C-alpha cells in the first residue's frame, strides 16, 4: 500500500482527491492546504482517515508519505518538490512544472539527484479518446499519418470575470495560452506523432483584462513528416454538452482517412472516399475529461511499482517546456524556429 499526501485543495485538486480515493493500492494519509478548512473539507468528502495540515513540512515530518501529489500553482512547485524529495518521497506535480525552463530543469535535476521519481501531471495524453487514437494509429487504421489539428474553444475567457470562478490567478499570468493550455496539446501531439523539429507561432490577446495571450495559432513540424496545427482561443465555445470535456475538436488525418473528435468525446472515422461513421470505444464519463486524472496517477503508480519511469516523468516532460519556449520565441521573432 502506497501512502499518499496531497498538497493543494484548489479548484482542480478535487479531481486529484477523487482519483486517489477510488484507487486500489494507495491510501491518502494527509491533505494540506494553506487554508486548513479546505484540507478538512477535502478529507470529509474523500479521505475520512487522513489528517489535515496547513504546513507542508509538517505533513512530511509527521507522515513520511511514499508519494506527494502537488496540486498548487507553478510558483510554489520548486520548494514543494524539494521538500518532498528530502524525505525520499516520489512526486506527482501539476503542470506547468515551473515558471521558467531553467527552473523546470533545476527541479528535475534535484529529483534525479535525490534518487526519487518525479512525474508531471500532464493528463491530456491520458484522455481516452487520445489513447484510442494512438491505438488506431498503431493498428494501421489511418495508414501514414500526415496531419493533426485541434481547434480549442473552451469558452471560459470572456469579460472582466474571466477565469475568476475556478482559477483566478489565470488573469495575472504573463504567459497564458501556451504556457498553461497549449502545452497539453503539444504533449498530446507528441504522444500521437512523435518528436517536433520546428514551430511557428502567431499569438495574441483578445480579452484586455488578462495579462497574457489567450488566442493564437501554432504550427508544428514533426520528424515523421507530419504537420500539426493548434488553433486556440479561450473566449469562444464549441458544440458540446460540456465545453471543458475535450475543450475543442480534433482532426487526425492519414492516407487512409480522417479520425475526428467532437466536443463530447466521441470519435468519428471517415475512410477515404466513404461516408463518416461513429467509432465506438469504451470510456468512463466521470472525474475530469474521461477520468484522465485517475489514469495519469494510476499509470505513474504502476510504473514506479514496477521500477520503471512514468511516461510523463520529469526528464521526458522537459521537452514540452523546451517547445513552449520555442513557441514564444517564434512569436517574438515572427519566424519559424528549429528545435
N, C-alpha and C positions, 0 to 999 in steps of 0.2 A: 504494500500500500504506500503510495507516494503522498507525502504530506505537503499541502499547498497553502501558501499565504498570498492573498490578493491585496494589492496596494492600489487603491483608487475606487471611488464609488460615484463617478460622474455618469453622464448620460449613457455612454457606450459600455461602461462597466457592467451594466445589467445583463448584457449578453454573455459576458465572461462568467459572471456569477451563475447564471442559469446553466451554461455549458458544463462548468465544473460540478455543479450539483447533480447533474444527470450522468456523470461519467463514472464508470466502474474502474476500480483500481486506484482511485485518488480520494483524498479526504482533505477538505478545506478546513484548516485548523485555526486560521487567523484572517481577519479582514481589517484593513487600515485605511483611514481617510483623515485628512486634517480636520474635517468636521466629523467628530466621533458619532454624532447622531446618524449620519449617513451610513457609517460602518455598522451601527447597531440595527439600522433598518434592513440592510442587506443580509445580515445574519438572521434576522427574524423571518425574512422571506425565503432565503435559500440555504443557509448553513446553520441550523439550530444548535450544533455543538461547538461552533467556532467561538473564538474570543475576539472582542473588539478592541481596536487600538487607534490612537491618533498620532502615533510616532513610529516611523518605520524601524528605527533602530531597536525600539522596544519589542516589536514583533520578532525581529531576527534574533535578538538576545534571549528572549523568553522561549520561543518556539523552535528555533533552529529548523526551519522548513527545508524540504528537499527541493521544492520548486517555488520561486517567487514570480507571480504574474503581475507585471507593472502596467496599469491601465490609467496613466496620467499624461498630462501634456508633455511635448518633446523637451522643453527646457529643464524638466526635472529628471530626465532619464539617466544622464551620466552619473549623478550622485546616487540614485537608487540602484542602478546596476552595480556600481562599485560596492555599495553596502551589502548587496546580496551575494556578490562573489566572495567577499571577505569571510562569510560563514559557509562557503562551499556549496551554495545553492545553485541549481540550474535556473535559468531565467527565460521567461517569455515576456517580451517587451513590446508594447504597442508601437505602431509606426506613426509618423516618421521617427526613426531611431534617435535623431539629434537635429538641432537647428542647422548645423553645417556638416559638410562632408568630412572635414578634419575631425570634428567631434565624434562623428559616427565611427570613423576609423579607430579613434582612440578607445572608444567603448568596446569595440570588437577585440582590439588588441589586449585590453585589460582582462576581458573574459577569457581569452585564449591563454594568457599568461597565468591566470588563476586555475586553469585546467577544468573549467566548468562549461557547460553548454549554454549558449545564448541564441535564442531564436527570436526573430522579429514577427510580430503578429500581422503578417500580410495575408489577409484571409480571402481576398477575391479569387485567387487561383484555386481555392478550395470550394468555391461555389459549385453546386452540382452540374449546372449547365456547361461550365468550362471544363470540368472533369470529363463530362460526356463528349464534349467536342474533342478533347485530347484523345479519348478512346477511339472515336471515329477516324481521326487522323491516323492513328497507329494501325487501325484496321484497314486502311487504304480506301475508305469510303469516298474521300474527296479527291484522291489522286494527289498530284503535286499541288501543294497549296501555294498560291501566288499573292494573296492579299487578305488583309483583315481590316475592318473599320468598325469604330464604335462611336455612336452619337450619344453623348452624355447630356441628359436633361432632367435632373432631379427636381427642379422647380422650387428650391428652398432658399433662393438667394435674392429675392426681390424686396425692395423697400427698406425703410430705416430699421425694421425689426429683423432683418435677415440674420438667420442662424442663432438669434438670441435665445430661443426656446430650448434648443438642445445643446449647442456648443458655442457659447457667446464669444470665446476667445478667437474664433474664426475671423471676426471683424477686424481684429488688430494684427493679424498675421501679415508681414510684409511680402511674403511669398505664400500664395494660397492654392490656386487651382492645380498647379503642377506638383508642388511640394506636398500638399495634403491629399489630393484626389487623383490626379492623373497618374501618380506613381502606382496606384492599384493596377492600372491598365498597362503601364509599362511592364510591370512584373507579369501580369497575365499574358500579354502578348509574347513575352519571352518564354513562358511556360509552353505556349502553343507552337511558336515558330522558331525558337532558338535565339541566338545572340544578335544584338543590334550593332551595326557597324557605322551608322551615321544618323543624325537627326536634323530636322529643320523645324523651327517653331515660329509662330506668329501669335503673340499673346496680347490680351487687352483687359481693361477693367470696364465693366458695364454698370455696376452699381457703385456710385460715388461715395457711399457711406463706409465702404470697407477699404482697408489699406492695400491689399494685394490684388493680383489679377484674378478674374472669375470667369474668363472665357478665352478661347484660343483654339488654334489648330496645330497639331504636331504630326509631322511626317517621319516615320521611322523606316530605315532600310535594314534588312536582315541578311546575315551571312548566307542563308539559303536562297537568296534572290527575291524573296517576298517583300512586299511593302505594306506598312501599317499606317492607318490614319486614325488619329484621335481627334474628334470634333466635340469640344466641350463648352458648355455654357450652363452655369448653375441657376440662371434665372428662369428659363422656360422649363415646362414639364413635358411629359410624353404620355402616350396612351398606356395606362397600366392601372390595375386595381390598387397597387401600392407603388408609388413612383420611386421609393427607395429600395425596392426589392432587387432590381437589376441596375437602377439609376440610368437606364437608357437601352439602346438597341444595338445589336452587333450583326455584322455580315462577315462570314468567313468563306472565302472564295477559293475553289480549287479547280483543276482541269475537268473534274467530273461533275461539278455542280456547286451550289451555294447552300451553306448552312446558316440559317437566320435565327437570332434570339430576339424574342419580343419582351416587352416590359413586365410580363407576368411570369417570366422564367420558362416559357415554352420554346422549344426548338422546332424549326421547320426545315425540311430538306427538299431542295429543288434540283433534281438531276438535270444535267444539260439537255435542253430540248424537250423536257417533260414538265408536267404540272407540279407545283409545290404541294407537299403533303406534311402533315404534322408528324414529327419524330417522337415516339413515345419513349420515355425513360423514367426511372423512379427517383424521387427526391422527397424530402420531408419539409413541409411548409411550417416550420417552427423556428424559434430563435431569430437570428438575423440572416436574411438573404440565403434561404435554403439550408440553414443551420451550419453555415460555413465557420462560425466561431468555434463550435463544437469540433468540426472536422479538423480545423487548424490545430487546436490544442491536443486533440486525440492523436494526430499524426506525429506531433513532436514528442509526446509522452511515449508512444510506441517506439519511435526511432531511438530515443535515449535509452529506453529499457533494453533495446537490442544492441546497444553500443554503437549506434550509427548517428551521423549528423541528420538533423531535420532538413527537409527541402528548403526551408526558409531560415536556415542557420545564419548567424550574423555575417560570416565571411562571404557567403553567397549573396546575401542581401545587399552588400556594399555596391554591387554592380548597379542596382536600381538607383542608389544615391548618386553614383557617378553619372548615370544617364540623366537624372534630374538636373545636375549641374550643367551638363552639356546642353540640355534643352533651354535653360535660362541663358546660357552663353550664346546659343544660336539666335534667340530672340533679340538679345542686345546687339549682336553683330548684323542681324538681318541676313544671315548666311547659313549655309549647311555646315554642320560641324561633324568631322570624322571622329570616331571613337577609337 
